[in-house]
Amino acid sequence: MSSLEKREQVARKIDNWVNGTIAQGGGDEEILEGMYDYMASFKKVMDTAAPGEMDALALKYEGFYRFANLLERLAEAIADGAIEVPGKPKRRKPKGNGFGN
């Protein structure tokens, strides 16, 4: 099995899990609660995908897109400080004009 086929297999597995979660009445919260088991595989796909391949997988597999989109929104919320991460120091806004004044 080629690397491309392995990435497609992971995308299909994530897609099936997300779609199954939704079919059972779950939503974003349930997906977030259960996504840990799929994150290492997702990261491997993300790290090894050729340019444009993640977009192609997201177009082909709606559940894979939803998984990726939730992770992206979560990362943005953490980066913006909207979600606090335990043990991570809070970002402080500089006082004054940002040049020590």
N, C-alpha and C positions, 0 to 999 in steps of 0.2 A: 504494500500500500504506500503510495506516494505521500509526501508531506502535505500536499494540497488536499488529497483525499482524507488524511487524518484531521486536518483543520475543518473540512466540510463535515466530517463525522461528529466532531465536537459541537459544531454549530447546530447540527441536526439534533443532537442529544439535549442541548440547552433549549432549543426551540420546543422539543417535545415536552420537556419538564415544565417550561413556562406555560405552554398551551394547556397542559394537564392541570396545572395549578389554577388557571383561569376557568377551565371547564368545571372544576370542583367548587367554583364560587369565590376563589381567591382573587386578590388584586395585588397592587404594588407592595403593600405591607407584607403579605405572605411570600411574595417573591423575594423581597429583601431579607426576610427571616430565613429563607431556605437557600439563598444563593451561595453561601459560603462553600458548599460542597462542589460548586462548579467554577469558583473563581480562579483556582490554579490553572485549570484547563483553558478557561477564557483568556487568562493572561498569556499563556503559551501561544494561543492562536494570535492574539494581538501582537505579541513580540516577533512572531515568525511570518506574519502575513505580508504578502507582496503589496506594493502601493495599489490602493483601490480594492484590495481583496476584502477588507472588513466591510466596506460599503456594499460590495456585491453580496456578501453573506447576509448582511442586514436586509437587503432588498429581497433576497430569496427566502429568508426565514424570519417571519414577523416576531416570533418569540425571542429569537436571538437579538433582534433589534431592540425589543423592549428591555431585555436584560442589559444590553450595552447602554441604552439610554438611561436606565435607572442608575447604573454605576457612574455614568458621566454626571448626572444631576447630583448624586451623592458626593462625588469628588468636588464639584463646584461649591456645594453648600459647606463642606469642610473647609475648603480654601477661603471662602468668604467669611468664615467664622459663624455662619448661621447654625452649624452643628458643631458642638464642642466634642473633642476627642479626649477621653480620659487620659491623664498623664502627659498631655501635650500642653506646653505653656500657651497662654492666650497671647494673641498678637496685639501689641499695643500701638495705638496711633501716635506718631511723633507729636510732641508739643511744639508750639510756636510755628515757625515757617518751614520746619524740617531741616534747617541748617544750623541747629544748635541755639537758635535765638528764641 
